[in-house]
């Protein structure tokens, strides 16, 4: 893949070949005649937040569960922290943390007891109080875990995954079902993991989440990788045409617009104009000149690049395939 | 860490000491959760007491004796080992099936699987919780029998009674893990388990003395372990029993059921939800 850029490597960690925390080549997964994963290559470097995107049924959870050691793959090579997850033992599991998509807290235990139970599973756990503080649950330490709100439960899930002091954390759709403020709080917490030097493998189907958190992302559709890059560049986003919208002033006609503007015209239904321009200034300058000459303000002018969501929807749109 | 094959082996299979330590760790939290759960407390601790009081009071009137090996005993005395059987099964079998199924279907076991904790520690911790609960309910029932029905365990057979309780508990734990591995839905665990056990209690000498039952029913109950646990407890509890009070053949049948359960449990044990 020719990736030579060096992410900030936390002190005291291995460098070199070990730099790849997840190294997957030609991963295949078949369930009977259905091919859920059709040859994925995947590389995650130490210390980065990597987002794995895709619509439901794209093969995300299958892939993650193979990386976590829950499932046996049909083909390909997988190395997570240098080991094959389907053969790795307890010492390997001590180095990963897993937040599942759906899991209830331990029944009938308090938040602090849940954490103390899990801390006891690990050879060198993080302090329970410190872990609670990391996810902002210190005040709820003595609450029965099953009585927490949805957002608090999710934070407890993350705390349970962090209490073993993992190098690599899997987060499977961590904010599904959250209200916007709980989602913001969760994002702050996940972004905070970067300072702990934890590598984060984040699965999500929210574009804004990936855009906000991820250093790099990969989009999966129908079991294949359809795009890979940073949130700014994925799917050629940085080169994609900008969309310019405005309403024609009263009495004006689209034919009166300067020639450069008319060349970018996509649509002008009912006086509302849509332009598409790969270099926005070449269209905007003549447009402004024209508007100034007419003494109108273009009060509802809107210029935007395609959102990550637009790119994602274009990438994951179902393709018509003979097979 | 050395890279010799023995070190690799040690990593795969945690040392015995570590498993014991992990089991006790798990046990501590499983016992807290058990003691805090209202449903567990009711079905495991309150219900056997209620059953003993009701059955012993209703059927334990004067002259209402039960034929046992070596003579007769008052019905109220007969019900003490009978309801202990029910208490042991409630603590080890029924409660274990319900809690393990719920933990599996709600993703609790799946999440634990992602940690280094060995499966043996999870299973042993849960079995230990059942054993402590079974010993506790046994002690409570013995005390009630002693205070209210003047029934006490002969000192000679007390060790046999204790051993029978532990053997019964561990065997039914194994069967519990086996049955839990066959139930796909946590909501079905309670009704399935109770609908199997209730008829067995009636035909196995728990609610009704086996001397009162028709032969063909006894042939049916003879196949199942409930009757043999009840019989073994009765032998250890019966004041007419001579010798140490170990009902060896009954205990062997209970252990055989437990061993079969263990084989099924080991083959079918699942960390991940079966119902989705």
Interface residues (C-beta under 8 A of the other chain):
Chain A: X68 X69 X70 X89 X90 X91 X93 X94 X96 X97 X98 X100 X102 X103 X104 X105 X106 X107 X108 X109 X113 X116 X117 X118 X120 X121 X122 X123 X157 X160 X161 X164
Chain B: X11 X12 X14 X22 X25 X26 X29 X32 X33 X34 X36 X37 X99 X102 X103 X106 X107 X108 X110 X111 X112 X113 X114 X115 X116 X117 X118 X272
